[in-house]
Amino acid sequence: MSDFPSKARVVIIGGGVVGTSSLYHLAKKGWTDCVLLEKNELTAGSTWHAAGNVPTFSTSWAIMNMQRYSTELYARLGEEVDYPMGYHQSGSIRLAHSKERVQEFERAMSMGRYQGIPMELWTPEETKERYPFLETHDLEAVLYDPTDGDIDPAQLTQALAKGARDMGAKILRFCPATGVTQQADKTWIVHTDKGDIACDYVVNAAGYYAQRVGEWFKPYGGRTVPMMVMSHQYLLTEEIPEVEDWSKANAGKKLPLLRDVDISYYLRQEKHGYNLGPYEPNCKAHWETDADPMPDDFSFQLWSDDLDRIEDIVTDAMERVPLMATSGISRVINGPIPYAPDGLPLIGPMPGVENAFENCVFTFGIAQGGGAGKVLAEWIVDGHTEWDMWAVDPRRYTDYTDHDYCVKKGMEVYGNEYAMHFPHHEWPAARDKKLSPVHDRVVATGGVMGAYNGWERANWFAKDGDDTSLAATHTWGRSGPWEQRVKEECEAVRDHCGVLDLPGFSRFDVKGEGAAEWLRGMITGALPKVGRMNLAYFADARGRILTEMSVQRFDEDCFSLITAATAQWHDGELLRNNLPDGVTFRDVTREQSTLIVTGPKSRNVLSGLTDGDLNLGWLTHQPANVAGRDAMLVRVSFAGELGWEIHALNADMPLIYDAVCDAGATPFGMYALNSLRLEKGYRAWKGDLSSDYSLLEGGLERFVKLDKPQDFPGKAAIQSEKQQGVKKSFVTLKVDAGDADAPYMSCIWHGNEIVGETTSGGWGYRVNASIALGMVAAELAVPGTELEVEIYGQRVRAVVQEDQPMWDPKNERLQA
């Protein structure tokens, strides 16, 4: 091929809506020398048989941002690239059968209001006026979203492709990629049957073939892409005269797209009939066993109908909209849809592989495709994204997502596609992937477990007679069987001594000549002295918060860095990918475990168990013998009381745990720890600490040393922001909450204006108050300022607190 490109800046593998959107957005940012490879024709994968719904609704801030952007892009795309677009913003209605569902709608409305999406809550009577064919007698309320609708997936893909081509990007159809080779300088050769293409970056946008493509990257540090493939059916009815008459009487408009989320289906007007798409609990995975292998090419293919699986949902839909029963089925679509274990796509850096990215495993690729292209282009061109996108970052999963896990979680998500994600609910499928050395002891003591980066940790400890069923967690409220127990656990930490088994801390050993100087150039602040520890913050080029790690210093150039369990691959790459010569990095997460022993009596509890010096001050660490085993005693407590972290090898931890419990420590769980840290104003990663905020906005100026000589990332941006002043400020709020505390991204109001958002919230049992941490307009971050926080549709009074912990503000108990 004379015009075959032998070089490109980026090669994208996959020609569905996500791949073409990635190419389009790269070109929009000026990177026009990019190439997209498609093994067949554009749209040949999931795109061609997609229903094409384009909702904005989500209870994830990142996903709503991405979907909102898609609707805005699609509304202007046809004119922008001069291509006909079948895009209908007909609006949608979501039916609520319960008060809990109405609360979920209220939360989504609040988030939408902040993002400029004018959602409304309708009564059943108002809904009937606007959708006369709907049975509404058993509904609590209905959520209306005027920006919702549907689009022709093929037209959308071709429009994005045309726009990219017009800007100079290239698309090679019927040109499958066959493999990749990484060069010594970390650039790539992408192989095809028609020739090789040298490029700086590769993007896996291969849809339901993403796992197969991902295998090519394993020799260069990659892993098996965490995904599986579901069979999704939707059916089209014959035309219905009443629907045609309604459309004609309403100037050709379509009925609002209907979602009965409690039954689990959508129902959309298609021409003058209906499109019904169920998400049935009795679902089916495909290509998951050796007996059902993935074919080499499934382009433009479908599976046979399997209507028995969806019979009950179809019957319910006919009862909800009786008109459906008057028409026959004209066609059934049964095609593959990829699912990640949490149902969200993979967008961002490919874990373990430099200069490779993923934009794949989209369950709702049409709705999210526009936003996904934007985010991916920002990752590659700018090195960061406008919005914090941890919710879809491929590094949110680590080494526990084996085939069994992916299949079980994918089926669980599909069968609960519209389920409410209650704050105390733990999804039961594919658990116990990573266990603490004392897991059996914790469970035997009543531990009700939760999964944290695959690690099982106790959320709370039940006593005989407590209801630990999943049904008991189906509430947005604070109250439940856990509440009294969490209160008791917090009081044990406050009055005596508690012990928390905390497996899975991400921990990295960094050492070698020059390690200290290198770290000084990576972090915004100072390093601790030998024998001490401190918190260190890493910023991006904008001065925004990348991550927080605790740094323990053992020698001049010998360190241990500890961070959140979920940050293991994110933070590990931040260190490993920037190592200078002579400095070594080792991930030792799997080798050790941790106990938090804390409370005013913790010194008494430990005194008979260790030869360590329990009078060493706050933020010190020391090797010590604990219960006859070697350990590291670290004088720090995320609970805000006198206390220590005990770090020890896994094999030694059971004996240490038993000894601490036998000495009188009360086991406590993650719910209690969250309450305790809120009272101290301690930030949580990817909630309070995210790249949506700068370090100065986050109230972390004391961890920034602008006068040090090292030019750490974000230094210039922080200097500029300091001179100009911050626009937002971190605050602690005391909230007059009712039955529920403020969830993440609740709107904060001042009068009738939204002035900020909460980043976390909960009840403080030591201060006996509801607490929210959040960001507000800087001029309102004044102690005593009265604001309002919107909690599931209710605006309640909130007062800005002093810039200090609500509990033990002078840290006297912590440093006792």
N, C-alpha and C positions, 0 to 999 in steps of 0.2 A: 504494500500500500504506500503510494508516494506521499500521501498526506498523513501517514501514521505518526503520531507524536512520540518521539523518543525521549523527551524530557517534559516534565511538568512540575509545578510547585506542589500540587496535591493531586493524588489519585483517589477517587471515590469508587468503591466496589459496591454496586447495587443501584438499579435504575427505577426504584419506586418513588413515591412522593417524597420520602425522607431524603433519598440520595439526590434527587433533582433540586430539592429545597436547599440542601447543603451546598451544591454547586452554585445555585442562584445567589445565595447569601455571601459566599466567598467572592463571587464576581462583584456583588454590590459593594463589598469592602475594598475593591481594587485588585483582588487576586484573580485576574482573568485567565492566567496561564494554568488552568486546572483541567483535569480530565475525569470524566465519569465512564466507567466500564459497566455494561449490562450484557449478561449472557444471552438474553433473548431480545424481546422488544420491551420498551419502557412499559411499566405497570404490570409486567408478567407475573409478579408474585402476589402478595396479599392485596396490593393496591387495586388490581383489576376487579376483584370480586367484593371489595369493601362496600359497605352500605353508604358511606360518605357522610355520616352525621358529624356535625361540628359544634359540640357544646363548649361553653366556657365553665360550667359548673365543676367545682372540685373543692374538697376540703384541704387540699395541699396548696399552700401559697405559691410554690414554684410551678406546679402544674397549671394552676389558674392563670398565672402570668403568661405561661407559654401558650395556652389555649386562647386566651384573650388576644394575644398578639396575632395568632393565626386568623382569627375572625377579622381583625383589622386589616391584615395583609390581603386576605381573599376578597374583601370588599373592594379593594382598589386594584388588584392584580390584573384583571382583564384589560382595563384601560391602560395600565402601566406598561404592559408588554404587547398590547394590541392583539389579544387572543380571546375568542368567545368563551365565557364562563357561565356554566349553569349553577349559580350559587343562589340559594333561597334562604334568606334570614326570616323564616316564618315564625320564629319564637318557639318556645317549648313550655310545657307544663309538666311538673313532677308532682305526683300524688302522694300525700301523706296520710297514712292510716292510723298514726299514733302521735301522741304528744312528743315522744322522743324524736320522731322523724321531723316534726315541726321545728324542734330545737336545732337539729342538724341543718335544716333549711335556713334558719335564722343565722346560724354561724356562717354559712356560705354567703348569704346576703350581705353580711357585715364585711366579709373579705371582698366581695364583689363591689360593694359601695366604695371601698378604699381604692380599688383599681378602676373605678369609673364604669362599672357594669350595673345598669339600673334594674336589678331584679326586684320583683314585687311578690308579696304574699296575698293570695286571693282566698276568699271564702268559697266553699263548694257552690254557693248560689251564684257568685260572680263567675265562677268557672263554667257553670252550665250555660250562662248567657253567651259566653264566647265559644263554647264547644258543645253545641246542642245535642250531639250524639252520645255524650258521656254520661254514665250512671255515677252520681256523686253522693248518694244517700249515706254511705259509710265512711266518708272522708273527713279528716280533721281540717285540712287546709291544702292549698295547692301553691307551689312555687312557680312563678312565671319569669322566664328569662327571654327578653325580646331579642337578644343577640344570637340566640341559638338557631340552628337550621341544618341544611344539608348542601352538599356540593357534589358535582360529578367528579369522581376521583381521577378518571382518565384526562378530562379537560384540565383539571388542576395540575396534574403532572406535566402535561404537554405545555401548559402556560409557563410553568417554572422552567422547563427545559428551553423553551423559546427565549425567555428572558435571559437565561444564562448564555445561550448561544449568541444572542444579539450583542452581548457584552464581550464576546471573544472566547468563552469557555468551550470545550469540546466534549461531545458525547459520542461514544463508540458503542453502537448496538451490535448484537450478535458477536460480541467480542468478550468471551468470559475470561476473567482472571483465573490463572491456574496455580499461582503461588507467589511468594514474596521472598526476597533475600535482603537482609540488612547489611549495609556496608560498614567498614571500620569507623567511618565518621558519623554513623547512626542515620545516614540517609538510606533510601530504599530503592530496590529494583522490583517492579511489579511485572510478573511474567504473564504473557498471554500467548495464544497460538499464533497471533499475528505479529508478535515482536515484544520486546521488553521496553518498559518505560521507567526511566530514572526519575525519582521524585524526592522531595524533602519530607513529605508526610503522606501517610496512608489512612484512609477512613473505611472502616467496616460498616457499610450500610446495607448489608445483605439480607435483611428481613429474616424470614424463617430459616435461611441458610447461614445466618450469622455464626452459629456454632461451628459449622464446617469450615468457614473461612477463618474463624478464630484459631483453628488448629495450626494454621500456617505460621502463626506468630509464637508458638510455644518454644521453638529453639532460641528465641530472642528474649525470653523471660515471661512469655504469656501464660495464660491459664485457659481452661475450658470455659467458654462463655456460659454463664448461668442462665439457662432458658429451657423451655420445652414448647411443644406445639399442640394447640387445642383445635378440636373440630368445632367450628361455630356455624350454626345454621340460621338463616332467616328466610322467610317466605313472602312471596308477593301474591296478593289476591287479584282476582279479576276486577274490572272497573265496576263501581257502585253508583247508580244514578243519583242518589241523594248527596253523595260527596261532590259529584260534578255540579249539581244544582247549587250547593253551598258555595263552591268556588266561583261560579258565575255571578251569584248574588253578592259576592264580596270582591268584586273587581279582579277576579282571577287569582286571588290569594290562596295559599294553602292553609289547611288546618294547622294549629300548633303541633309540633312534635310532642307526642305524649310518652312519658315514662312512668310506669307503675313500678316504682323502685322496691316496694315491699313485696311484690310478687316476682319481680326481676325480668322485665322486658321493656322494650321500646316499641311504639306503634307510630308510624309516620305515613302521612299521605304520600302516595307514589302515583303520579298522574292523577287519575280519579279513583284509584283503589288504595290499598294499604300495603305497607311493608312492616312485617312483624318480626322483631329480633329478640328471641329469648336468651337468657343466661341461666341455664337450668342446672340445679344441683346435681342431677344425674348426668354429669358431663362425661366427655370422652377425650382422652389424650391420643395423639397419633405419633407414629415414628418414635416410640419410646422403648421398643423391645427389638431383639434380633429378628423376631418373627414378623415385624412390621418395620422394615428399614426405610429410611428416607431415600426416595429415588434421586438419581443424579439430576433430573430435571422434571419439575412439576409445573412448568410454566403454563398458565392459562388452563389449568386443570382443576377439577372439583372431585369430591367424594360423592358416593351415592347418598340419597336421602335417608334419614334416620328419624322419622317423625314420631316414633313411639317415645323417644326421649323427651320431646317437648309437648306432648299431647295435653298434659295438665295445664301448662301455661297458655297454650292456644285456647283451651276451653275458658280459662279465666279471662283472657283478653276479649273473647266473644261476649262474655257476660258484662264486662266493663263497657264495651262499645258494641251493642247488639247488631249494629249494621254489618259488622264483620261476618256474622253468621249467615248473611243473605247472599254472600258471594263465595265462589269457589276459589281454590288455590291455582294460580296460573304457573308458578315456578317456585322451586326451592333451591336456595344456594347453600351449599355445605362445603366450606373451604377452610384452609389452615390459617390460624392466627397465632403468632408467637407470644409467649408469656414469660416474663421474668418472675422470680419467686414472689415479688410484692406487687406485680401487675404494672409497674412503672418501667419506662424504657431505660436504656443504657446510653447516656450522652456524655461524652467527655474523654479524658485520657484513658487509653487502654492500660489496665493495670499491669505493671511490670515491664512495659515495652516503651522505650523512648520514641517519640515522633510518630506514634500511632494513636488513632482515636477510634471511638465507637459511636455510632448513631444508629442504633438497631434495637430489635426486640420491642417493637411498638405494638401494643394491643389496640390503641386508638390512633393509628398513624396519620389518618386524614385530619383529625382534629388537632393533633399535636405537631404535624409535619412542618407547618410554617414556623412555629416557634422553635422547633428542634433545629432547623437550618440556621436560624439566627444564632442560637446558643452555640452550635458547633463552630460556626464561622468565627465567633468571638473567641472561643477557646483556642483555635489555631492561630488566628491573626494577632490577637491582643494578649493571649496568655491568661486571660481571665474572662468571666462573663458579667454582664450587666447586673443580673440578679444572682443571688446565691442559689446554686442548682445542685446542692448536695442530695436532694431527693432523688435525682436521676443519675448521679455520678456513678460510673461503673465500679469505683473503688469502695462503694458502700458495702459490697459483699467481699468476703475474704475466702478462706480455705475450707469452708464447711458446705459449700453449695455443690455437693455431688449430684449425680443423676437422680438418685432417689429423692433427694431434697427438692430439686427443681420440679420434678413431676408432681410430687405431692402438694407442694405449695402452689404451683400453677393451677392445679385442679381446684384447690381450696379457694384461690382468688377468683377463678372463673365462676365457680358455683356460688360465690358471695359477692359478685361484681358490684352490686348496688348496696351491699351491707353497710351499716353504720359502724364506724371505727371508734368505739367507746374508749375512753382513756384508761380504764382498768381491765379491758378485755385483752386476753392473750390468745392468739390463734393457735389451735392445738396441733396442726399437721406438722410432720417432720421435725419433731423436737429432739432434744438430748443429743445434739450434734457435738457439742464441746462441754465437757463436764469438769467441775472443780474436783480437786483431790478429796474434798470432804462432801461431795454432792449427796451421797447416801445419808450422811449424818444430818445435813441440812433438811433434807426431805423428811427424815424420820422425826425431826423436831417440829414439823408442821409447815415447813417452807412451801409457800405457794409461788411457783417459779415463773420467771419471765426470761425471754431470750435477748441477749445483748451481743451483737456480732456473733451469734451462734452459741455464746456461752450462757449456760443456765445459772441464773442468780435468783435468790429469794426476793420476791417483791414485798411479801409480808409473811408473818408466821401465824397460822391458824391454830386455834385451840379446839378441843373436842366440842362438837355441836355446831361449829361455824360452817356456813354455807360456802363451799368453794367451787360451786358449779359455774359453768360459763354463763348460764342464764342470770346469775346474780350480778354479773358485771355489765349487763345491758342497761346502763344508765349514764347520763352525762354528769350526774351529781356527785358530790363528795361522799355521800353516805352509801354504805354498803357493809358487808360483813367485815371488810378490812379496816373500817374507820376506827373502831375502838381499839383494835390491835395496833394499828399504826400509832395512835395516841399513846398507848402503853409503851411501845418501843421507844418513842421520842422521850417519854418521861424517864425511862430507864437510862437513856444516854444523858439526860439532864441531871438526874439525881444520883446515879451510881456509875455503872459501866456497861456499855454495849459492845458487841462484837459483830462485825459484818464480814462474811466471807465474800471476797471480791475477786473472783478469777477473771482473767482476760485483760487486765491492764496491758496496753501496748507498751512494750519496753524495748529500748534500743541501746546497745553499747556502742559508744563512739570513742575512739582513742587513737593515739599516734602523734608524732611530732607535728605541731601546728594545729592540733584539733581546737585548742582554746581560741586561737586567733581566727580560725575559720568560723567558729560558732559566733564570735563577736560580730563578724560580718554578716551573719545570717539573721540574728535576732535584733529586736529593737532596743533592748536594754542591756543590763550588765550580767556577767556571769557570777555565780557564787564563789566564795573562797573554798579552798580545800576543806572537806569535812562538813560543808554546809550545802544547802539546796535553796533554790528559788524558782519562781515562775518565770518563764520566758515566752515572749510572743513573737510570732512570725507574721510579717505583713506582706501584702502584694505591692505591686508598683504604685497602686493608688493610695497606699497607706491603710488599706482595709485589712480586717482580721482574717488571716489564713488559719492559724491554729495557735493553741496554747500547749506548752509542755512544761512539766516540772523537770528541773535539771539538778541532778546530784553530782557533785564533783569529788572524785576520789584522789586525784593527783593533778599535777599541772595540766596534763593533756589527756586525762582519763575521766569519762563522764558516763552516766546513765541518764537517758531521757525517757520519761514516762508520760503517756498520754491516754486519751479515752480508748476504750475497746474498739469502738466503731471507727476510730481514726487510724487504725493499724496500717492499712495500705496507703492511705492518703498521706499521713505524716512520715511513714517510712520512705516513700518516694521523694518527699520534700528533702529529706536528708541524703538519701543514697544517690539521687540524681545530681547532687551538687558537690559531692565529695572531692576534695583536692588530693593530689598525690601524697601518699604517706599517711593518710588518715583512713582508718578502717571503720566499717559499720557492720553491726550484727543485730539481727532481730532475735531476741531471746524471750519473746512473749510466751511461747509454749513451755519454757523451762521452769518458770517460777509462778507462784501464786501470791496472793496478798490477803492479809486480814487487817481490818480497821478495828482497833481497840481504843475506845474513847469514852470519856465521861469523867466526872470529878474524882471517881474512885479508881480510875484506870491505873494510876501509879501503884496503888495498893494491890490491885489484881496482878500486875506484872512483877511486883517486887519479889515474890517468892518463886518466880519462874525463870528469871534471867540474871546473868552476871553483868548486864549492860548498865551504864550509868544513867539512871532515870532522872537525874538532875541536869543533864545537858539541856541547853535552851531550845527554844522553838526554832524550827528550820535547820536542825542538825540531823546528822545520820551517823550510825556507828555499826560496825559488825559486832554481833553479840551471840551468846548462846541462849536460846530460849527453849525451855523444856528439854534440854539435852541435845538440841539440834542447832546447827549453824543458821544464822538468820541476819537480816539487816533491820535495825530499828531506826525508823524515820520519824522524827518528832514533828508531826503535822496531822491535821484532822479536818477533813472536808465537812465534818459535822459541827465544827466551831466550838469544840470543848477540848479540855486537856486530853491528849491522846497520842497514839503512835500508829503508824503503819508497820506491820511485820511482813517483810518480804523473805520468802524462803523457797527452796526447791520443792517441787510438787511432792516428792516422796516423803519429805519431812513435815509437810503441812498437817496431815491428820493428827499426829501426836501433839503438835503445837495447838491446834484448834481445840482438841479435847482438854488440854491443860488449861487453856484460857477459860473455857466454859466451866470446867470443874472449879476454877478459882472464883466463880461467881458472876462472870460476864453474861449478860442477856443477849441472845441473838436478835438482831434487827435486820430489816430489809431495805430495798431500794426506795420504796415509797417513803419510809421514814427518813432516809438520807436526803431525799429530794426536799422534804419539808425543812429539815435542819439546815441545808445549804441555802435555801431561800431566805431564812431568817438572818443569815450572815451576808446576804447579797452576793454569794458566790455564783459566778457565771457558769453556764453549761454550754458545751461545745455544740455548734450548729443550731442553737436556740438563741441564747444571749450573745454567743460569740460566733458571728458569721460574717461572710464577706459582703453582706449588705451594709455593714457598718465599718467606719474607720476606728482605729484605736482611740483616737481622741473622743469621738462620739461615744465609744463604749466605756468612757470613764477610766481609761487605762494609761493616762499620761505618766503616772508614776513608774510605769514599766518601759518608758521611752527615754533614751539618752541621746538627745540631738547634739550634745557637745562631744560625743565620742568620735574619734577620727574615722572609724569604719563607715563606709557608705552602704549601709544595709538597705535591702529592698524597701521602697516606700519612704525613705528618709526625706527626699525632696518634697514629696506630696504632703507628708506630715508637717514639715516646716512651713509650707505654704498655707496649709489649713490652720495651723496655729496662729499665723499672722492675720489671717482673714476672719478667724472665729468659726466655730462649729455651727452647723444649722440644726443639728439634733443633739440631744444629751441623754445619757443613760440615767434612769431614775428607779428608785424603789417606791412603790405605791402601797399604802394601806387601803384595802378595798372593803367597802360595805357590801360584801357579797352575800347572796342568799344561799341557795342549796348547792350552787356550783361555783368553782373558782375559775379565774380567767384562763382560757386556753391560749396556746400560741397564736399570735397574730390576731388578737382581739383589738378592735378599734378603741382608741383613746380619744375622748371628745373634750372640747372646751367650748361651752355654749353649743352652737349648732355646727361647729367645725371639727372635722377630724384632724387631730394634731399629732398623732403618733400611734404606736401599736405596742402591745405587750409581747414580750419575748419568752416569758414563762410565768407560771402562776401556781399557787397552791395554798394550803392552810398551814400556818405556823403554830404548832401545838405548844411551844414554849412561850410565844407572845400572844397566843389565843386570838389570832386575827388572820384574815385572808390577805395574802401578799401577792403582788404582781411586780415583776421586773419588766422594764420596757424602755422605749425610746419616745421622747416627746420633743416638740419644738424647743430650741435652746432657751428661749425667753421664759418658758413655763417651768423649767427645771429648778424652781425655787421652793425650798421647804415651806410647807403650809399651803401651797397652791392647790385649790380644789378643782379636780377634773372629774370625768366620768369614764368608766370602762364598760364597754358593751359585752355582756356575757349571755350568749344564746338569745339575743334579741332584747335583753333587758339592760338599760343603762343605769349603772349604780355609781354612787359617790366613791371617789378615790382621792386620797390626799398624798401629795408628794412628801416623802420623808427626808430627814437629814441625810447628807452624803456619808453615811456610816451604817454599820450593821444595826438592824432592829434588835437583835439579841446580842448582849455583851458588847456594846458599841466600842469600848476601849480595849477589847480582846484580853481582858484580865483573866477570864476563865481559860481561854485558849493557851495563854502563856504562863499559867500558874506553875 
